[in-house]
Amino acid sequence: MTTVGLLYPGHSAEDDYPRIAVLLDSDIRLPLFHTDIGEDAHRTDALIEMGSADRLAAGVEELRLAGAESLMWACTSGSFVRGMRGAQEQIRELAQTAGLPASSTSFAFVHAVQALGLTRVAVAATYPEDITASFGDFLKEAGLEVTAARASGIVTAAEVATWGREQVLDLARTGDDPMAEAVLLPDTALHTVAHLEELESELGKPVLTANQVTVWEGLRLAERRAWADDLGALFVRPAWERDEWQPSGG
């Protein structure tokens, strides 16, 4: 049994996580604690407050009791808006409080792109322009090249959570760039897991989404590898690890 604890802000697209758990091995658990979101606004001051140490610490004990082996701050904007140094300090404090390895969705994106051996990405964000630019700056500071960034101008997570398949596909299509090796959809309030196969099929490249990379990062911290055919390129078993042996005929 592997258990990844999730600190998730408010109530938006948290139902993506049970869907991921079903698609992964049956001995992977993803208990979730809803942190206090405060003001629902993709605005720098509100996002910094949403990711404050006190708000994150509130769920730590519950997730520890649930058997968490790693802890994820399942939020992108509430991390990268602090800049690289601030985001690192946020995670250090969380890990120290929990006594567990910890990370956030912002760092999950960076590590996922690196794990796929890629460097050039396009950002397709639900956020306003300034918040989208902050995410681009974070990725660049991490050593990635951002070839394009599309901002949708949505202010609240509540509105993002209402988006369906067509809006998600349109976001990815319009945010894609020919120079990009992957497309990143950074909002954990956006339902994306049900559309991963279609997104990658249509764009012809890896598509990394917030709730997807959050679980992947938590499993990485727990030193657990897991594969699923329906969760995009990030969860596809590498060819060199597949068992290609077939019994010979007689």
Secondary structure as the mmCIF struct_conf table of DSSP 4:
data_model
#
loop_
_struct_conf.conf_type_id
_struct_conf.id
_struct_conf.beg_label_comp_id
_struct_conf.beg_label_asym_id
_struct_conf.beg_label_seq_id
_struct_conf.end_label_comp_id
_struct_conf.end_label_asym_id
_struct_conf.end_label_seq_id
STRN STRN1 THR A 2 PRO A 9
BEND BEND1 GLY A 10 ALA A 13
TURN_TY1_P TURN_TY1_P1 GLU A 14 ASP A 15
HELX_RH_AL_P HELX_RH_AL_P1 ASP A 16 LEU A 23
BEND BEND2 LEU A 24 LEU A 24
TURN_TY1_P TURN_TY1_P2 SER A 26 ASP A 27
STRN STRN2 ILE A 28 ARG A 29
STRN STRN3 LEU A 32 THR A 35
BEND BEND3 GLU A 39 GLU A 39
BEND BEND4 ARG A 43 ARG A 43
HELX_RH_AL_P HELX_RH_AL_P2 THR A 44 MET A 50
TURN_TY1_P TURN_TY1_P3 GLY A 51 GLY A 51
HELX_RH_AL_P HELX_RH_AL_P3 ALA A 53 ALA A 57
TURN_TY1_P TURN_TY1_P4 ALA A 58 GLY A 59
HELX_RH_AL_P HELX_RH_AL_P4 VAL A 60 LEU A 65
TURN_TY1_P TURN_TY1_P5 ALA A 66 GLY A 67
BEND BEND5 GLU A 69 GLU A 69
STRN STRN4 SER A 70 TRP A 73
BEND BEND6 THR A 76 THR A 76
HELX_RH_AL_P HELX_RH_AL_P5 SER A 77 PHE A 80
TURN_TY1_P TURN_TY1_P6 VAL A 81 ARG A 82
HELX_RH_AL_P HELX_RH_AL_P6 GLY A 83 ALA A 98
TURN_TY1_P TURN_TY1_P7 GLY A 99 GLY A 99
BEND BEND7 LEU A 100 LEU A 100
STRN STRN5 ALA A 102 SER A 104
HELX_RH_AL_P HELX_RH_AL_P7 THR A 105 ALA A 115
TURN_TY1_P TURN_TY1_P8 LEU A 116 GLY A 117
STRN STRN6 ARG A 120 ALA A 125
BEND BEND8 THR A 126 TYR A 127
HELX_RH_AL_P HELX_RH_AL_P8 GLU A 129 GLU A 141
TURN_TY1_P TURN_TY1_P9 ALA A 142 GLY A 143
STRN STRN7 GLU A 145 ALA A 151
HELX_RH_AL_P HELX_RH_AL_P9 ALA A 157 VAL A 160
TURN_TY1_P TURN_TY1_P10 ALA A 161 THR A 162
HELX_RH_AL_P HELX_RH_AL_P10 ARG A 165 GLY A 175
TURN_TY1_P TURN_TY1_P11 PRO A 178 MET A 179
BEND BEND9 GLU A 181 GLU A 181
STRN STRN8 ALA A 182 LEU A 185
TURN_TY1_P TURN_TY1_P12 THR A 188 ALA A 189
BEND BEND10 LEU A 190 LEU A 190
HELX_RH_3T_P HELX_RH_3T_P1 VAL A 193 HIS A 195
HELX_RH_AL_P HELX_RH_AL_P11 LEU A 196 LEU A 203
TURN_TY1_P TURN_TY1_P13 GLY A 204 GLY A 204
BEND BEND11 LYS A 205 LYS A 205
STRN STRN9 VAL A 207 THR A 209
HELX_RH_AL_P HELX_RH_AL_P12 ALA A 210 LEU A 221
TURN_TY1_P TURN_TY1_P14 ALA A 222 GLU A 223
TURN_TY1_P TURN_TY1_P15 ASP A 229 ASP A 230
BEND BEND12 LEU A 231 LEU A 231
HELX_RH_3T_P HELX_RH_3T_P2 ALA A 233 PHE A 235
BEND BEND13 VAL A 236 VAL A 236
HELX_LH_PP_P HELX_LH_PP_P1 ARG A 237 PRO A 238
HELX_RH_3T_P HELX_RH_3T_P3 ALA A 239 GLU A 241
BEND BEND14 ARG A 242 ARG A 242
HELX_LH_PP_P HELX_LH_PP_P2 PRO A 247 GLY A 249
#
